Amino acid sequence: MKVYGNPSSFNNEGRKASKELSKARLKVARFLGAHPEEIIFTGSSSEANNMAILGVASFGSKNKNEIVTTPIEHPSTLEPIRDLSSKGFKVIFAKVDRYGFVDIMDISSKINNKTLLVSVMYANNEIGTIEPIIKIGKIIRAFRKKGTGFPLFHVDASQAAGYLNMNANNLQVDLLTFNGSKIGGPRGIGVLYLKKETGLTPLILGGGQEGGLRAGTENLPAIMGMAKAVELVNRKESVKLTKLRDYFFDKLMVILPEIKINGPVFAKASAGKPVIYNRLPNNINISIPGLDSEKILLELGKYGIHAASGSACTSRFVEPSHVLKAIGVEKKYLSGVLRFSLGRQTTKKDIIYVLKVLPKIIRDLRKRYRK
């Protein structure tokens, strides 16, 4: 906060700010295995997603007007794509299964000489499904060997940043986005990784900042906070959170067997426990039949338990999740959806507390509001 100069100003304070900005950009670049000049700072991952999709479409390429995506993307991906569909682009949705995994063969069959962009999120924000990004990247690269240089590959990695491999070269992506708040950093800061020589038209004009791709004085405190958060990412946390997540699921299915787990959970093992893999370690998403999410959330709040109804970004508007509908969840499970997000501070004591309180709340609410 004390480095108050404008990084674009040619004075002592400006040079000091510019130096800090360059250091932060280098830290983020190393986190992604990228070059500093491939890092663009934005106001959020929502802005970064819009910038990636609309910027690529505006820059364009002759005779390429098709975009391939999935029906379970974040709204900040789906909405700009829908906007493009009203402007002559053809949007093609790849199939996803009941766990939220994209069908690799289907996405491969939908790529052709008219495909400009493929956009698939790394891990789903609602149900925690980890998509086979590397396999999709290989399919796209193989197609590009035909000589067209397209399609480009965009990945929203906002949910994955603290837990999964984020090396852009390994993932074989052209554009990748994430933000600060999902990794314990500041809100109001996002990143767009833009691979060298990838064409992009800026959305915000009026200045030469961020390589001429995003006008406006950089939010240096937030950028420096993002860089610090990146330094503090510890993937060993994934092991701890996976154990807590699975403990929650195992106990809950015994206490409340009528509850449905949404997202990756497979046939039960011999010990009677559900087998879970390719799911974010911090993600718990369940459906409680016969109740509404908002009533449960209000009661949980009285006990100091903070949860969400599906997507945290849209949870103030309690309506059926487009993700759950897309993966074919039955209607009776669409209204009582709860999402718990685990984090660095979460302990087993916290999980035990929720397991004690939640069944009581459900019993009390069913007496009053049973549908």
QUIWOQUI-V732563 format. One record per backbone hydrogen bond with DSSP energy under -0.5 kcal/mol. CO is the residue of the C=O (numbers start at 1). NH is the residue of the N-H. E is the energy in kcal/mol with one decimal. If there is no record, write none. Layout:
CO&NH&E  CO&NH&E
//
This chain:
2&4&-1.5  5&7&-0.6  6&9&-2.5  9&11&-1.3  11&15&-3.0  12&16&-2.0  13&17&-2.3  14&18&-2.6  15&19&-2.1  16&20&-1.9  17&21&-2.5  18&22&-2.3  19&23&-2.1  20&24&-2.3  21&25&-2.5  22&26&-2.1  23&27&-1.9  24&28&-2.2  25&29&-2.4  26&30&-2.5  27&31&-1.7  28&32&-1.3  29&34&-3.3  30&33&-0.9  32&168&-2.7  35&38&-2.3  36&39&-1.8  38&40&-0.5  38&194&-2.9  40&192&-2.7  42&190&-2.3  44&48&-1.9  45&49&-2.7  46&50&-2.2  47&51&-3.0  48&52&-2.5  49&53&-2.5  50&54&-2.5  50&55&-0.6  51&55&-1.5  52&56&-1.8  53&57&-2.1  54&58&-2.4  55&59&-2.1  55&201&-1.5  56&60&-3.0  61&64&-2.0  63&65&-0.6  65&90&-3.0  66&116&-3.0  66&117&-1.2  67&92&-3.1  68&119&-2.7  69&94&-3.3  70&73&-1.0  74&77&-2.5  74&78&-2.3  75&79&-2.9  77&81&-1.5  78&82&-2.7  79&83&-2.3  80&84&-1.9  81&85&-1.7  82&86&-1.1  83&86&-0.5  84&87&-1.5  84&89&-2.1  85&88&-0.9  89&91&-0.6  90&67&-2.6  90&92&-0.5  92&69&-2.4  92&94&-0.5  94&71&-0.6  95&103&-2.8  97&100&-1.6  101&97&-2.1  102&104&-0.8  103&107&-2.5  104&108&-2.1  105&109&-2.0  106&110&-1.0  108&111&-0.9  112&115&-1.8  114&65&-0.6  114&66&-2.0  116&152&-2.5  117&68&-2.6  118&154&-3.1  122&131&-2.6  124&128&-1.3  128&280&-2.5  129&124&-2.4  129&131&-0.7  131&133&-2.3  132&136&-2.1  133&137&-2.9  134&138&-2.1  135&139&-1.9  136&140&-2.3  137&141&-2.6  138&142&-2.4  139&143&-1.9  140&144&-2.3  141&145&-1.0  143&146&-1.7  144&147&-2.2  144&149&-0.7  152&118&-2.5  152&154&-0.5  153&174&-2.5  153&175&-2.2  154&120&-1.9  155&157&-0.9  155&177&-2.0  156&122&-2.4  156&123&-0.6  157&161&-1.5  160&163&-2.2  160&164&-2.7  166&168&-0.7  167&171&-2.2  168&172&-0.8  168&173&-1.7  174&195&-2.8  175&155&-2.4  176&193&-3.6  177&157&-2.6  178&191&-2.8  180&183&-1.6  180&185&-2.8  181&184&-0.9  189&180&-2.3  190&42&-2.6  191&178&-1.5  191&193&-0.5  192&40&-2.2  192&194&-0.6  193&176&-1.7  193&195&-0.5  195&198&-1.8  197&199&-0.6  200&202&-0.5  203&205&-0.6  204&215&-1.8  208&212&-0.9  209&212&-0.8  209&213&-0.5  209&214&-1.6  210&213&-1.6  213&203&-0.5  218&220&-1.7  219&223&-2.3  220&224&-2.9  221&225&-2.0  222&226&-2.4  223&227&-2.3  224&228&-2.0  225&229&-2.4  226&230&-2.3  227&231&-1.7  228&232&-1.6  229&233&-0.6  230&233&-0.9  234&237&-2.1  235&238&-1.2  236&239&-0.8  236&240&-1.2  237&241&-2.7  238&242&-2.3  239&243&-1.7  240&244&-1.8  241&245&-2.9  242&246&-2.6  243&247&-2.1  244&248&-2.2  245&249&-2.3  246&250&-2.9  247&251&-2.4  248&252&-2.7  249&253&-2.2  250&254&-0.6  251&254&-0.7  251&255&-2.4  252&256&-3.6  256&259&-1.8  260&262&-0.5  260&287&-2.6  263&265&-0.5  266&275&-0.7  267&275&-0.7  269&272&-2.1  273&269&-3.0  274&276&-0.6  275&266&-3.1  278&130&-2.6  280&283&-1.4  282&284&-0.5  282&342&-2.5  284&340&-2.5  285&262&-2.7  286&338&-2.8  287&260&-2.2  287&289&-0.6  288&291&-1.3  290&371&-1.0  292&296&-1.5  293&297&-2.8  294&298&-2.0  295&299&-1.7  296&300&-2.7  297&301&-2.2  298&302&-1.0  299&303&-0.7  300&303&-1.2  300&305&-2.4  301&304&-1.5  304&306&-0.5  305&307&-0.6  308&310&-1.0  308&339&-3.2  309&311&-0.6  311&314&-1.0  314&317&-1.9  316&318&-0.8  317&319&-1.3  321&325&-2.1  322&326&-1.8  323&327&-1.6  324&329&-2.5  325&328&-1.3  330&333&-1.9  331&334&-1.7  332&290&-0.6  335&293&-2.1  335&337&-0.6  336&288&-2.8  338&286&-2.6  339&308&-1.9  340&284&-1.7  340&342&-0.6  343&346&-1.4  347&351&-1.6  348&352&-2.6  349&353&-2.0  350&354&-2.2  351&355&-2.5  352&356&-1.3  353&357&-2.3  354&358&-3.0  355&359&-0.5  356&360&-0.7  357&361&-2.3  358&362&-2.5  359&363&-2.4  360&364&-2.4  361&365&-2.7  362&366&-2.2  363&367&-1.3  364&368&-1.0  365&369&-3.8  366&370&-1.1
//
